[in-house]
Amino acid sequence: MIGRITASNWVMIGLLAISGCAWIGERGTINPSPRPLPSIFTFTQLEALSLINTHKTMGDHVIGWITGKDCSSPRAERGEGYCRDWPDRPSPPPQVYCYSTLARPTCYSQPYNEGNDRLIGFVPASTPVR
């Protein structure tokens, strides 16, 4: 059970909270900089993270932004082209009107106005994204 927090406990909590804001330098002294400078390992980790998640290196992303194409080193290593155009957006699906019939719903691309069929669903064509 947690009891009453005394003044000495508050001091310890405060010291623990602010101790993460200091960086111990190479000589064992406290550096006033709140965070260390990135090392080569940081860039290597970012490169690996980029390669795992996007299948592109950071250089591929930069070259892709410059050229406006989809560039990938792993794809070039497999024998495909290094840069390729981005694929076109798929066409939107057509409008669908579904009516209940004896056995199962029947769907058409335009309204069906004959018979006693009852409209049970309408899927409009999606609007294009700008």
N, C-alpha and C positions, 0 to 999 in steps of 0.2 A: 504494500500500500504506500502511495506517495504521501508523505507528510507535508508539513508546512515548509516552504522554501525560505531559508534564512538568508541573512545578508551575505554571508560568506559563499553560499551557493550561488547567489546572484552575481557575485564577483567572478566566480569560476565560469559561470555561463557566459558572462560578458567577455572574459579573456579567451574562451574557446571560440566565441563568435568572431572576434576580430583577429584571431591568430591566422586565419586563412587568407588575410589580406596582405601578408608579408611574404617576401620571397627570399629564401636564404641563398646568399651568393656563394661563389666558389671558395672564398676564404672563411666561410662560416659567419659572415656578417649579414645583417639584414639589409636587403636592397629595397629602396623606397618604391621601386616599380611594383605595381600590384600583380603583375603577371610576367612570366618568363618570356623571353624572345623565342620565337619558333625555331626549331632545329631542322636538320635535314630529315629526321625521322617523321616530323610533322608533315612535311611535304610528301614523303613516301607513303604515309598512311592515307593522306587525302587522294593521292594518285590511285592507290589500291581501292579505296572506297568508291571513287568515280568509276573505275574499271569494272568493279563487281556490280554496281547498281545500274549503270547505263551502257555497259559494254563499249565504252569509249574512254580514252585517256583525257587528261585535262588539255593537252595539246590538241587533241581531236576536237574538243569543244571550241577552242579558240579558232582553229582553222575553219570549223563549220560556221561560226558566227561571222567570220570575215567573208567567206565565199557564199554563204547562204545555202549551203548544201549539207547533206547528212554524211559526215566523214567519220571513219572508224578504222583504227589500226588493226584490231583483231579480224575484221572482215577482209582487210587487205592481205593479212597473213594466210587466210584460207584460200586465197587466189581470186577473190572477187575484187571489184574496183574499190579504191580508197574512198572516193567521194561519189555520191549519187544524188539525184534529185529527190526531194521529199515526195512521198506518194500523194496522189490526189485524194481529196476527201470523198468518201463514198456518197453515192446519190441517196437522197432521202427515200424512205420506203413509201409506197403508194398508199392512198387512202383505202381503207377496207371497211365494208359494211357487212355485218354478220346478222343473219336471220335464223330463228329457230324453225326447224323442220321436224319431220316425224322422228328421225333417228338421231341426228346430230346437227350442230349448227352448220349453215352453209354461208360462205363469205363471197362477196362480189366486189369489184373495183368501183362500181357505181350503184346508186340506190336502186333497189328492186321494188317496183310499185305494183306488182301483180299478185293476186292470191291473198290468202289470209295470213301470210307470214308476218311475224312480229319482229321488229328490229330489236336485237338483244345487245348489240355492241357496235361502236363506231370508233375506228382508230384513224385520227386525222394525220395527214402527212406532216412530218416535223418541219418546223421553220428553219431556214438556213442560219447557221451561226456566222456572225461577221467577225 
